């Protein structure tokens, strides 16, 4: 039987590794490479060009990645004109690379995965977040825009369970970002395209294997959501989705995965299995030397479940605002961070509107 193993790319001493190491040293979250421009870092939300590094000619950019791509990956890239890769060396750490063709030539968005998984107390209010690993069943959804550290929050939750509980955990990822070695719990990590075809089949396998905790990277289809809700009846299901607005807006987006004649089914099922929903945002601190995660946290209760089932999502914010059961609004979270975060709240309200921030 062939052994399929998640094998990240990586070559010590290569030019691309040197760029990743430099990005780490500058505390960047992302590195962008585009033909005809200098490498660009994203540092605490701000873009910074590395002008000391020469402009990347198309041929040089191709050369940076040519040694990293296996013949199979090269064929995939030639066919799809994009590919997602994992790069890993001891010095560079783990880097998720999205390599794609563009009008100017090859482009790459490289996300630097933190070396260590932060404890729950470092990413948000510990009294609230510690409730989540204690759930025996139900769905926990982490939402927010791209690159808002959703994967970090999920990894912290899994690591807390793995460290402090005796449970079986299966992760279904695309691709694997954080490596979890079994501690008090037993962890199985599977990658889409390598160990399984899609999230739906992976969730089915996890249920048949009687996993206590199931994590899959993203709700990407109505089938995945339906299967996740079914699994959440008897398992703890952790997942994420892209969201630009409030908790209530994220719930509405789940409804809209289905045709309108199925919305009542989704509302009823979701109101029963949803345990917690976190909408998060990355905020630069006042001195621009670091960032912090701001979180709106909702825990489902009898009142909120009734609002979801009756499609009265515009009232959900009012329940969160009461602050009971460990819930908090995004505004409260931002206010606790400082003046810069409060100013960002005002800009968010101006850009996307209070309708999305507070209700539907």
Buried (B, 14 or more C-beta within 10 A) or exposed (E): EEEEEBEBBBEEEBEBBEBBBBBBEEEBBBBBBBBEBBBBBBBBEEEBEBEEEEEBEBEBBBEBBEEBBEEEBBEBBEEEEBBBBBBBBEEBBBBBBEBBBEEEBBBBBBBBBBEEBBEBEEBBBEEBBBBBBEBEBBBBBBBBBEBBBBBBBBBBBBBBBBEBBEBBBBBBBBBBBBBBEEBEBBBBBBBBEBBBEBBBBBBBBBBEEEBBBBBBBBBBEBBBBBBBBBBBBBBBBBBBBBBBBBBBBBBBBBBEBBEEEEBEEBBEBBBBBBBBBBBBBBBBBEEEEEBBBBBBBBBBEEBBBEBBBEBBBEBBBEBBBEEEBBBBBBBBBBBEBBEBBBEBBEEBBEEBEEBBBBBB
